[in-house]
Amino acid sequence: MVTLLLTFFIMLLVIMNDAEKHIDRIINMLLDQTY
């Protein structure tokens, strides 16, 4: 049970990290279009 929670937590961290990079890329694209 504890290992399952740990795996879930690590997966969540990885997904959040990927999402952050993706959001940064989208923001940069939007800024490039405006200026």
PDBQT receptor file of N, H, CA, C and O in Angstrom, charges set to zero:
ATOM      1  N   MET A   1       0.840  -1.213   0.000  1.00  0.00    +0.000 N 
ATOM      2  CA  MET A   1       0.000   0.000   0.000  1.00  0.00    +0.000 C 
ATOM      3  C   MET A   1       0.874   1.263   0.000  1.00  0.00    +0.000 C 
ATOM      4  O   MET A   1       0.602   2.209  -0.739  1.00  0.00    +0.000 OA
ATOM      5  N   VAL A   2       1.913   1.271   0.823  1.00  0.00    +0.000 N 
ATOM      6  H   VAL A   2       2.134   0.502   1.423  1.00  0.00    +0.000 HD
ATOM      7  CA  VAL A   2       2.789   2.444   0.907  1.00  0.00    +0.000 C 
ATOM      8  C   VAL A   2       3.536   2.643  -0.411  1.00  0.00    +0.000 C 
ATOM      9  O   VAL A   2       3.701   3.770  -0.877  1.00  0.00    +0.000 OA
ATOM     10  N   THR A   3       3.986   1.532  -1.009  1.00  0.00    +0.000 N 
ATOM     11  H   THR A   3       3.852   0.616  -0.631  1.00  0.00    +0.000 HD
ATOM     12  CA  THR A   3       4.720   1.637  -2.278  1.00  0.00    +0.000 C 
ATOM     13  C   THR A   3       3.815   2.181  -3.369  1.00  0.00    +0.000 C 
ATOM     14  O   THR A   3       4.263   2.942  -4.227  1.00  0.00    +0.000 OA
ATOM     15  N   LEU A   4       2.547   1.800  -3.344  1.00  0.00    +0.000 N 
ATOM     16  H   LEU A   4       2.182   1.182  -2.647  1.00  0.00    +0.000 HD
ATOM     17  CA  LEU A   4       1.578   2.280  -4.333  1.00  0.00    +0.000 C 
ATOM     18  C   LEU A   4       1.420   3.792  -4.212  1.00  0.00    +0.000 C 
ATOM     19  O   LEU A   4       1.394   4.502  -5.217  1.00  0.00    +0.000 OA
ATOM     20  N   LEU A   5       1.314   4.281  -2.974  1.00  0.00    +0.000 N 
ATOM     21  H   LEU A   5       1.335   3.704  -2.157  1.00  0.00    +0.000 HD
ATOM     22  CA  LEU A   5       1.188   5.721  -2.745  1.00  0.00    +0.000 C 
ATOM     23  C   LEU A   5       2.442   6.455  -3.209  1.00  0.00    +0.000 C 
ATOM     24  O   LEU A   5       2.357   7.522  -3.817  1.00  0.00    +0.000 OA
ATOM     25  N   LEU A   6       3.597   5.881  -2.922  1.00  0.00    +0.000 N 
ATOM     26  H   LEU A   6       3.667   5.014  -2.429  1.00  0.00    +0.000 HD
ATOM     27  CA  LEU A   6       4.862   6.493  -3.338  1.00  0.00    +0.000 C 
ATOM     28  C   LEU A   6       4.947   6.585  -4.850  1.00  0.00    +0.000 C 
ATOM     29  O   LEU A   6       5.335   7.620  -5.393  1.00  0.00    +0.000 OA
ATOM     30  N   THR A   7       4.583   5.502  -5.534  1.00  0.00    +0.000 N 
ATOM     31  H   THR A   7       4.267   4.662  -5.094  1.00  0.00    +0.000 HD
ATOM     32  CA  THR A   7       4.616   5.489  -6.999  1.00  0.00    +0.000 C 
ATOM     33  C   THR A   7       3.680   6.544  -7.556  1.00  0.00    +0.000 C 
ATOM     34  O   THR A   7       4.033   7.262  -8.492  1.00  0.00    +0.000 OA
ATOM     35  N   PHE A   8       2.483   6.641  -6.982  1.00  0.00    +0.000 N 
ATOM     36  H   PHE A   8       2.197   6.058  -6.222  1.00  0.00    +0.000 HD
ATOM     37  CA  PHE A   8       1.500   7.630  -7.423  1.00  0.00    +0.000 C 
ATOM     38  C   PHE A   8       2.037   9.048  -7.235  1.00  0.00    +0.000 C 
ATOM     39  O   PHE A   8       1.870   9.903  -8.104  1.00  0.00    +0.000 OA
ATOM     40  N   PHE A   9       2.678   9.287  -6.102  1.00  0.00    +0.000 N 
ATOM     41  H   PHE A   9       2.813   8.592  -5.396  1.00  0.00    +0.000 HD
ATOM     42  CA  PHE A   9       3.231  10.612  -5.793  1.00  0.00    +0.000 C 
ATOM     43  C   PHE A   9       4.333  10.989  -6.777  1.00  0.00    +0.000 C 
ATOM     44  O   PHE A   9       4.385  12.120  -7.259  1.00  0.00    +0.000 OA
ATOM     45  N   ILE A  10       5.214  10.031  -7.072  1.00  0.00    +0.000 N 
ATOM     46  H   ILE A  10       5.172   9.112  -6.681  1.00  0.00    +0.000 HD
ATOM     47  CA  ILE A  10       6.314  10.285  -8.020  1.00  0.00    +0.000 C 
ATOM     48  C   ILE A  10       5.754  10.568  -9.406  1.00  0.00    +0.000 C 
ATOM     49  O   ILE A  10       6.216  11.481 -10.091  1.00  0.00    +0.000 OA
ATOM     50  N   MET A  11       4.756   9.786  -9.822  1.00  0.00    +0.000 N 
ATOM     51  H   MET A  11       4.380   9.045  -9.266  1.00  0.00    +0.000 HD
ATOM     52  CA  MET A  11       4.127  10.007 -11.130  1.00  0.00    +0.000 C 
ATOM     53  C   MET A  11       3.520  11.399 -11.196  1.00  0.00    +0.000 C 
ATOM     54  O   MET A  11       3.634  12.087 -12.211  1.00  0.00    +0.000 OA
ATOM     55  N   LEU A  12       2.879  11.809 -10.115  1.00  0.00    +0.000 N 
ATOM     56  H   LEU A  12       2.786  11.250  -9.291  1.00  0.00    +0.000 HD
ATOM     57  CA  LEU A  12       2.257  13.134 -10.049  1.00  0.00    +0.000 C 
ATOM     58  C   LEU A  12       3.321  14.227 -10.202  1.00  0.00    +0.000 C 
ATOM     59  O   LEU A  12       3.118  15.198 -10.930  1.00  0.00    +0.000 OA
ATOM     60  N   LEU A  13       4.441  14.063  -9.519  1.00  0.00    +0.000 N 
ATOM     61  H   LEU A  13       4.606  13.273  -8.927  1.00  0.00    +0.000 HD
ATOM     62  CA  LEU A  13       5.533  15.041  -9.612  1.00  0.00    +0.000 C 
ATOM     63  C   LEU A  13       6.057  15.142 -11.035  1.00  0.00    +0.000 C 
ATOM     64  O   LEU A  13       6.294  16.240 -11.538  1.00  0.00    +0.000 OA
ATOM     65  N   VAL A  14       6.241  13.991 -11.690  1.00  0.00    +0.000 N 
ATOM     66  H   VAL A  14       6.048  13.099 -11.282  1.00  0.00    +0.000 HD
ATOM     67  CA  VAL A  14       6.747  13.975 -13.068  1.00  0.00    +0.000 C 
ATOM     68  C   VAL A  14       5.763  14.667 -13.997  1.00  0.00    +0.000 C 
ATOM     69  O   VAL A  14       6.163  15.453 -14.856  1.00  0.00    +0.000 OA
ATOM     70  N   ILE A  15       4.466  14.374 -13.828  1.00  0.00    +0.000 N 
ATOM     71  H   ILE A  15       4.141  13.736 -13.130  1.00  0.00    +0.000 HD
ATOM     72  CA  ILE A  15       3.431  14.988 -14.674  1.00  0.00    +0.000 C 
ATOM     73  C   ILE A  15       3.410  16.501 -14.461  1.00  0.00    +0.000 C 
ATOM     74  O   ILE A  15       3.309  17.264 -15.423  1.00  0.00    +0.000 OA
ATOM     75  N   MET A  16       3.504  16.934 -13.208  1.00  0.00    +0.000 N 
ATOM     76  H   MET A  16       3.586  16.315 -12.427  1.00  0.00    +0.000 HD
ATOM     77  CA  MET A  16       3.496  18.365 -12.914  1.00  0.00    +0.000 C 
ATOM     78  C   MET A  16       4.705  19.048 -13.555  1.00  0.00    +0.000 C 
ATOM     79  O   MET A  16       4.587  20.142 -14.107  1.00  0.00    +0.000 OA
ATOM     80  N   ASN A  17       5.864  18.396 -13.479  1.00  0.00    +0.000 N 
ATOM     81  H   ASN A  17       5.960  17.507 -13.031  1.00  0.00    +0.000 HD
ATOM     82  CA  ASN A  17       7.089  18.943 -14.068  1.00  0.00    +0.000 C 
ATOM     83  C   ASN A  17       6.935  19.090 -15.578  1.00  0.00    +0.000 C 
ATOM     84  O   ASN A  17       7.297  20.118 -16.149  1.00  0.00    +0.000 OA
ATOM     85  N   ASP A  18       6.396  18.056 -16.220  1.00  0.00    +0.000 N 
ATOM     86  H   ASP A  18       6.102  17.221 -15.757  1.00  0.00    +0.000 HD
ATOM     87  CA  ASP A  18       6.170  18.109 -17.670  1.00  0.00    +0.000 C 
ATOM     88  C   ASP A  18       5.182  19.215 -18.017  1.00  0.00    +0.000 C 
ATOM     89  O   ASP A  18       5.388  19.957 -18.977  1.00  0.00    +0.000 OA
ATOM     90  N   ALA A  19       4.118  19.325 -17.242  1.00  0.00    +0.000 N 
ATOM     91  H   ALA A  19       3.950  18.722 -16.462  1.00  0.00    +0.000 HD
ATOM     92  CA  ALA A  19       3.093  20.341 -17.507  1.00  0.00    +0.000 C 
ATOM     93  C   ALA A  19       3.698  21.742 -17.389  1.00  0.00    +0.000 C 
ATOM     94  O   ALA A  19       3.370  22.639 -18.165  1.00  0.00    +0.000 OA
ATOM     95  N   GLU A  20       4.581  21.914 -16.409  1.00  0.00    +0.000 N 
ATOM     96  H   GLU A  20       4.848  21.185 -15.778  1.00  0.00    +0.000 HD
ATOM     97  CA  GLU A  20       5.213  23.224 -16.204  1.00  0.00    +0.000 C 
ATOM     98  C   GLU A  20       6.025  23.626 -17.435  1.00  0.00    +0.000 C 
ATOM     99  O   GLU A  20       5.953  24.770 -17.884  1.00  0.00    +0.000 OA
ATOM    100  N   LYS A  21       6.797  22.684 -17.979  1.00  0.00    +0.000 N 
ATOM    101  H   LYS A  21       6.855  21.755 -17.615  1.00  0.00    +0.000 HD
ATOM    102  CA  LYS A  21       7.594  22.964 -19.175  1.00  0.00    +0.000 C 
ATOM    103  C   LYS A  21       6.673  23.299 -20.342  1.00  0.00    +0.000 C 
ATOM    104  O   LYS A  21       6.941  24.216 -21.118  1.00  0.00    +0.000 OA
ATOM    105  N   HIS A  22       5.584  22.542 -20.454  1.00  0.00    +0.000 N 
ATOM    106  H   HIS A  22       5.367  21.796 -19.824  1.00  0.00    +0.000 HD
ATOM    107  CA  HIS A  22       4.633  22.744 -21.548  1.00  0.00    +0.000 C 
ATOM    108  C   HIS A  22       3.998  24.130 -21.452  1.00  0.00    +0.000 C 
ATOM    109  O   HIS A  22       3.865  24.829 -22.456  1.00  0.00    +0.000 OA
ATOM    110  N   ILE A  23       3.608  24.523 -20.237  1.00  0.00    +0.000 N 
ATOM    111  H   ILE A  23       3.716  23.956 -19.421  1.00  0.00    +0.000 HD
ATOM    112  CA  ILE A  23       2.982  25.837 -20.022  1.00  0.00    +0.000 C 
ATOM    113  C   ILE A  23       3.977  26.945 -20.361  1.00  0.00    +0.000 C 
ATOM    114  O   ILE A  23       3.609  27.949 -20.972  1.00  0.00    +0.000 OA
ATOM    115  N   ASP A  24       5.234  26.763 -19.964  1.00  0.00    +0.000 N 
ATOM    116  H   ASP A  24       5.533  25.948 -19.467  1.00  0.00    +0.000 HD
ATOM    117  CA  ASP A  24       6.275  27.756 -20.282  1.00  0.00    +0.000 C 
ATOM    118  C   ASP A  24       6.395  27.935 -21.790  1.00  0.00    +0.000 C 
ATOM    119  O   ASP A  24       6.521  29.056 -22.284  1.00  0.00    +0.000 OA
ATOM    120  N   ARG A  25       6.354  26.811 -22.522  1.00  0.00    +0.000 N 
ATOM    121  H   ARG A  25       6.252  25.901 -22.120  1.00  0.00    +0.000 HD
ATOM    122  CA  ARG A  25       6.480  26.864 -23.975  1.00  0.00    +0.000 C 
ATOM    123  C   ARG A  25       5.300  27.608 -24.587  1.00  0.00    +0.000 C 
ATOM    124  O   ARG A  25       5.473  28.422 -25.495  1.00  0.00    +0.000 OA
ATOM    125  N   ILE A  26       4.101  27.324 -24.086  1.00  0.00    +0.000 N 
ATOM    126  H   ILE A  26       3.961  26.662 -23.349  1.00  0.00    +0.000 HD
ATOM    127  CA  ILE A  26       2.890  27.985 -24.602  1.00  0.00    +0.000 C 
ATOM    128  C   ILE A  26       2.954  29.490 -24.331  1.00  0.00    +0.000 C 
ATOM    129  O   ILE A  26       2.621  30.293 -25.203  1.00  0.00    +0.000 OA
ATOM    130  N   ILE A  27       3.380  29.870 -23.123  1.00  0.00    +0.000 N 
ATOM    131  H   ILE A  27       3.650  29.217 -22.415  1.00  0.00    +0.000 HD
ATOM    132  CA  ILE A  27       3.480  31.294 -22.766  1.00  0.00    +0.000 C 
ATOM    133  C   ILE A  27       4.485  31.990 -23.677  1.00  0.00    +0.000 C 
ATOM    134  O   ILE A  27       4.238  33.103 -24.141  1.00  0.00    +0.000 OA
ATOM    135  N   ASN A  28       5.618  31.337 -23.936  1.00  0.00    +0.000 N 
ATOM    136  H   ASN A  28       5.818  30.432 -23.559  1.00  0.00    +0.000 HD
ATOM    137  CA  ASN A  28       6.632  31.918 -24.820  1.00  0.00    +0.000 C 
ATOM    138  C   ASN A  28       6.081  32.099 -26.225  1.00  0.00    +0.000 C 
ATOM    139  O   ASN A  28       6.340  33.116 -26.868  1.00  0.00    +0.000 OA
ATOM    140  N   MET A  29       5.320  31.117 -26.709  1.00  0.00    +0.000 N 
ATOM    141  H   MET A  29       5.110  30.290 -26.187  1.00  0.00    +0.000 HD
ATOM    142  CA  MET A  29       4.716  31.214 -28.035  1.00  0.00    +0.000 C 
ATOM    143  C   MET A  29       3.748  32.389 -28.096  1.00  0.00    +0.000 C 
ATOM    144  O   MET A  29       3.745  33.152 -29.062  1.00  0.00    +0.000 OA
ATOM    145  N   LEU A  30       2.929  32.529 -27.060  1.00  0.00    +0.000 N 
ATOM    146  H   LEU A  30       2.932  31.910 -26.275  1.00  0.00    +0.000 HD
ATOM    147  CA  LEU A  30       1.952  33.622 -27.018  1.00  0.00    +0.000 C 
ATOM    148  C   LEU A  30       2.663  34.971 -26.981  1.00  0.00    +0.000 C 
ATOM    149  O   LEU A  30       2.248  35.911 -27.658  1.00  0.00    +0.000 OA
ATOM    150  N   LEU A  31       3.725  35.070 -26.199  1.00  0.00    +0.000 N 
ATOM    151  H   LEU A  31       4.063  34.306 -25.649  1.00  0.00    +0.000 HD
ATOM    152  CA  LEU A  31       4.477  36.322 -26.114  1.00  0.00    +0.000 C 
ATOM    153  C   LEU A  31       5.120  36.653 -27.453  1.00  0.00    +0.000 C 
ATOM    154  O   LEU A  31       5.157  37.815 -27.858  1.00  0.00    +0.000 OA
ATOM    155  N   ASP A  32       5.626  35.636 -28.139  1.00  0.00    +0.000 N 
ATOM    156  H   ASP A  32       5.596  34.692 -27.809  1.00  0.00    +0.000 HD
ATOM    157  CA  ASP A  32       6.240  35.863 -29.456  1.00  0.00    +0.000 C 
ATOM    158  C   ASP A  32       5.210  36.399 -30.441  1.00  0.00    +0.000 C 
ATOM    159  O   ASP A  32       5.530  37.248 -31.272  1.00  0.00    +0.000 OA
ATOM    160  N   GLN A  33       3.974  35.910 -30.355  1.00  0.00    +0.000 N 
ATOM    161  H   GLN A  33       3.714  35.221 -29.679  1.00  0.00    +0.000 HD
ATOM    162  CA  GLN A  33       2.929  36.353 -31.275  1.00  0.00    +0.000 C 
ATOM    163  C   GLN A  33       2.516  37.794 -30.997  1.00  0.00    +0.000 C 
ATOM    164  O   GLN A  33       2.233  38.552 -31.925  1.00  0.00    +0.000 OA
ATOM    165  N   THR A  34       2.483  38.173 -29.713  1.00  0.00    +0.000 N 
ATOM    166  H   THR A  34       2.713  37.557 -28.960  1.00  0.00    +0.000 HD
ATOM    167  CA  THR A  34       2.009  39.523 -29.382  1.00  0.00    +0.000 C 
ATOM    168  C   THR A  34       3.030  40.587 -29.757  1.00  0.00    +0.000 C 
ATOM    169  O   THR A  34       2.664  41.665 -30.225  1.00  0.00    +0.000 OA
ATOM    170  N   TYR A  35       4.327  40.281 -29.551  1.00  0.00    +0.000 N 
ATOM    171  H   TYR A  35       4.624  39.405 -29.171  1.00  0.00    +0.000 HD
ATOM    172  CA  TYR A  35       5.340  41.304 -29.827  1.00  0.00    +0.000 C 
ATOM    173  C   TYR A  35       6.015  41.068 -31.177  1.00  0.00    +0.000 C 
ATOM    174  O   TYR A  35       6.895  41.835 -31.569  1.00  0.00    +0.000 OA
TER     175      TYR A  35
